[in-house]
Amino acid sequence: MKKIIIIMLLLISFTNCKDYNPKKFESVKWKNASPREKGLMASDLVESKILIGKSKTEILELIGKPKDSSNINFHYLIEFGYMAPFHLDITFDKENNKAINAILLD
């Protein structure tokens, strides 16, 4: 019985993973997208380093208001559709308030 449950969970996981089709980041689409749609653009957003060197104001213009923020971080909810939501975490330099890092965290 335990093996059957494990096999079923694996099949469900693989079924949900097949729908992941990454998309190129587009600011207009991002701002109006669901967390799942943002998930399809998140990898390109991080890997392209579009946000690095941008001010908080510039980032707000590009991707909108974060779910949560602090003096040195913005956090955005990201959903890939096959696991718990991720967060896009943008870290800012304390001195010049420019983005120095953008990563996806689970």
Steps between C-alpha positions, in 0.01 A plus 500: 500500500783739586661440158173576323465832684858595416449413132178702489670803655786476251258478208311805625825692536618411149160584353511847653863558392431442132296822484801715583581693185731794582426834337710807429448777756277785382425781744146575379398135510668450840309782669164353396593132542387245755765352734508194269556712189775690681657165577537435129699825460691492831800300385561734207460802728765369741740343248503805271597721797259769378445621856864528605612861534145636492358727770193409704296743292618342174416152629156614610445632147619171345327240718262687728451506873653214703300274729732601783796733535762638736771764468727256316263239349196462277310167505262390223283185503587265213319177416633232267185287521655179626624578850466747783525865394840660460603856568697729279736666746671821390778635723610862491832657589457708819708791372363567153165311512575313177412132455805281554333156492181337376431135582213254521446353847271218609 
